[in-house]
């Protein structure tokens, strides 16, 4: 009798274990039976982390979340001009595949399982028009994804559409002949910035929880500052750039100053996308992976933070100076070691070197005739002429570029020395909040106004340029606002490959700073 009872208990336990081993996850079971709760309205306005949790647990399907996004885009985008190519049918098919996979296997496709998102129109998308705002590329439909877009799809993301950019990313405001102007979500008369104005505006307005933008001369960070969202220029080289326009479609190389990075509404969501994007190019993936170091510290009080509030090379306005003072005081009140006197580099010298290298790298795709004309113009232009820096840099001999690159390496060494005694550096993101939109004015005639003083148009990016040519991770985050409600931002720069440290400091600061104000389009 005891033996029979023991056998019965054992068989029952084995059967229960087998049942548990083969039972579908709650999300998969719900998907198979249809026994899901009604999807939460407005989940498309939640954080990416919250959306991903809901998708994985079956609280909402990818298709249902996508439909929320499509309705919001339909209501909001006509007055904003952020999304320029919408692929509703392709996105629905991808969302259905994600839902079917979860129902059948009980496992998500990847880190971005079923998450709808948009992608900057400078990044090639297989089978989906990619124009980079250029009339010459109005009908360009790539045959393969840019490497970073392939990473998104492999992680399970659903690409909903493409977001606006100036022609070939060559402006710091966003407008082009194909799709017109992207408006700042906080004020239609202000610029959204550029060249990632479409991505920043889309995230700010809730058209996407995450975006991928590109940054050479602040093209990712300036729009984020103006639109009141977060953006990370990643350490140069940790996100593959093949498939970014410019260079032209089909080119395998990119500028050595180009970096791609995530846009989001929080530092935590930036981290979600960084996990996916930080990967070797496909040709290297068989041999190595990228493992970014963990944050340097666990508490804000343990960090050593440099604060650079202003500089004679690029004066900031009163609102921005006061913002940096408040951030410095907040850091001190948290017990952080703050140094507001030591400077890692000379801003003017760094900015001039940045411009020389930027003009040089931009010459790669010039036509033979156009480049010959530039060479001829450079030969007859004296060094003190206003156009000399551009022409002489664009046409420099290879020997001159090697010398400039050596100067860059020495600059990198100075930054590395600074970061032996500092963990991050906090600076202004731009001299002011978002400036007036000037896309109807020729670029040579544009300017900005800082505390009543007329200033050069490209002063907008002088603070952002510090990180670009030396390849450092640099994050922009909303940290306050002007009296009339425009976002004000700060920049956090970290050592090479310390992307997670930069994100961590931003997260600590965000919990102590005023909550960013959402633009009207967010809840439209």
HUMOCOR-V217105 format. One line per field, one symbol per residue. psi: psi as a letter, one per 40 degrees, with the letter a starting at -180 (. if undefined). Layout:
psi = ???
This chain:
psi = dddddddddddddddddddddehiidddddddeefiihihiedeeiidddddddddeediidddddddddddddddddedfdhdhhgddddddddddddddddddeiidadfhehhiihheehhhhehhhdfehdefdehhieiiiddddddddeeihhdaiiiiihfffieihiiddeahhihddhdeiieiiefddddddddeeeidiihiihdfeddddddddefiiihhihheehiehehhiiiheieiiieehiiiihaeidddddddddddgiiiddedediihgiiiidididdeihhihhdiiddgiiiddddddddddddddddeeihhhfdhhdihdddddddddddddddeedeiiddddddddddddehideidedddddddeiidddddddddddddddddddddedeidihhiididiahiihfeehiddeiiihhfehhiideededddddedeefihhhhiheaiideeiiiiihhhiihefddddddddddddeeiihihiiddde.
